[in-house]
Amino acid sequence: MPSTKALTKEERGWILYDVANSAFTLIVITTFMPIFFKDYASAGADSAASTAAWAFTVSGSSLVLAILSPILGALADYKGLKKKFWGVAILLGLVFGAGLMFIGRGRWLLAAALYLGASVAYNAASTFYDAFLPDITSPDRMDRVSALGFGWGYIGSVVPFLVAMGVILAFGLGSGGELPPTGVKIAFGIALVWWALFSLPMARGVSQKHGIEGKGLGLGRAVRGAFSRLWATLKDARGNKPVFVFLLAYFFYIDGVHTIISTATAYGRDLGLSAVFLVVLVLFIQVVAWPFALLFGRGAQRFGRKPLIFIAIGVYALVCFCAFLIPSLAGQGAKMALFWGMAFLIASSQGGIQALSRSYYAALIPAEKSAEYFGFYDVFGKVAAILGPFLLGLMTKLTGESRWGILSLSILFVIGGFFLAITPKAGEKA
């Protein structure tokens, strides 16, 4: 029976980091950076070309992270290093993110490079953060704590988002509803300050309990040992059928999820929807996603994780089909109505599929190798995230219409659902 006792100090500190980094996700990654990139950093470029450039930028950041994650994870599993790696990643993310505040009009290449650096650092910090889950709670509480992280992250990030919107509106919108570049740059700064501030409870209250003994090892021996363990873990994961098959499922379905998160507002601009409408829609998703993430966490305790992940996969496949239909609708009102429907569908499943995937995986892996295994988890997620944006960008480039790129993502959910269906059970109700 899952424990329902009050949250511990470590659990609270860990959950608050989801509040910290969700502001960066909402303000920079999901909402303003895609619009800023298309309308300001890529000013003068063809609309479809700028959407493809943005998709390739997202894909490139995923490639870099996919190469680094397992190596960093193997090193971070030495006792006493996990939090240090986490802290350095946050610092780098703040530095690269601050660079976005000084981008000039039409400087899309510099904007892409700075975003790539900030995104890689942000996601590396998230990898180490996820790997702390076995350190801060017990297996029977993982679903609840993981879901609380996503749930409070969604609602907590609304506060800096509203402040950022207030700043943007104070600067005034363009004649066509364009967002003011200076206001967007200040919004980036608000996200960075929030990220740093709410990282402090975890920095002060969370410690690494599980790990590999590495005391007295020099840097060279530590690196060689990390690579040796990395290879051994890869072989171990291949021999662990529940872990390996689940990672294949995760590879495909989370690719589609991340691609939709990072490109939805850019797609909305291609449809002629105003930037203000898209920003309001993103806020709606954050608020609605909060109770649904908590609902998924409670539902997993009763029905198991796998059935609920299946439901979320089906919802996302439906989102792809709806997005494909929007351009064929007559009238802007009908397009906006269907976009609202898509937003609700995304909100209903976004937190749940991520939270339950994280706790499902954490329950499968050895706690003392959590950073290393979560390095692989992130590799599967990020290597996959190369495929999704690249597929979207390629189909958009070939057809000249981003709707075909969005539709192509549905195949990722079909394949992911298939592998999840054949994933062996890992314990009761897994």
Beta strands, then each sheet from edge to edge (+ up, - down):
end
